[in-house]
């Protein structure tokens, strides 16, 4: 069995190495492919990604960025930062397998992200890319499930759980009307428990059937909440990606990234994934033009005042509510 180290976060190359938490789930499917072909996969990454992926049995060991590693013990070292392979070669004298220089960043912007990472790792390690549906091994934390069930059982035994992620990493993904969606959903589904998730806060008085867990969950607790949910709603990001991986029906609001680049073509075999898009922006799905999308300004309205939402985020709350009710009737 070949011992492989995948480097997802390299301290010396922070400007060009690393990626969001949500993309780690796409890579997990590639790691599982490699494991099934006889490779022992280790990962060097950030603390946050270690916390997330520690729930997967796929990885032999996860190292955190500056942790001491015996690089010479590995048969291959694979950089995962899309475009940092050449810089990494110049930074450290390591035995690396890398793909040919074909503009990986441009290619990443042309294909579904899940397909990219499965192809990338298969070519780097020389095995035949799997054509089977992607597997995302994540263990469901039973203690956190038990604690969640204890907490929700005291809330008038809700008929179902609707989880809403109100966070976004960038203003170009941030939905401006969550307060209306929360209130309308609460009124339309009085017997449902609505759980708010993410790192952003809410500024409205919440109805009795809304449980605010924003800024309060570990990754294990987050997995437990999503696992117990009947439906998950949010903008494209970690929580919606995680819900899809876990096989939970998901409604995702897409702004800068094409839905088919994020939603696994085989997703329907696990659970429905419903994309919602505001189609009025002539530069819809501008991700490839943005560079660092977390700090980029809106290319359609570059002078947009701070705090004003881009047109691509302006999906009517009524449209979202209609989709929710169509997925959880009654």
Secondary structure, DSSP 8 states (H G I E B T S, - for coil): -EEEEEES--GGGTTTS---HHHHHHHHHHHHHHHHTTEEEEEEE-HHHHHHHTT-SS-SEEEETTS---GGG-SEEEE-SSS-HHHHHHHS---B----SS-HHHHHTTS-HHHHHHHHHHHHHT-----S---------HHHHHHHHHHHHTSS--SEEEEEE---SSTTT--TTHHHHHHHHHHHTTTEEEEEESSS---S---TTEEE-TT---HHHHHHHHHH-SEEEEESSHHHHHHHHTT--EEEEESSS-HHHHS-TTGGGT--EEEEE-TT-TT-S-GGG-SSTTT---SSSTT--TT---GGG---HHHHHHHHHHHS--
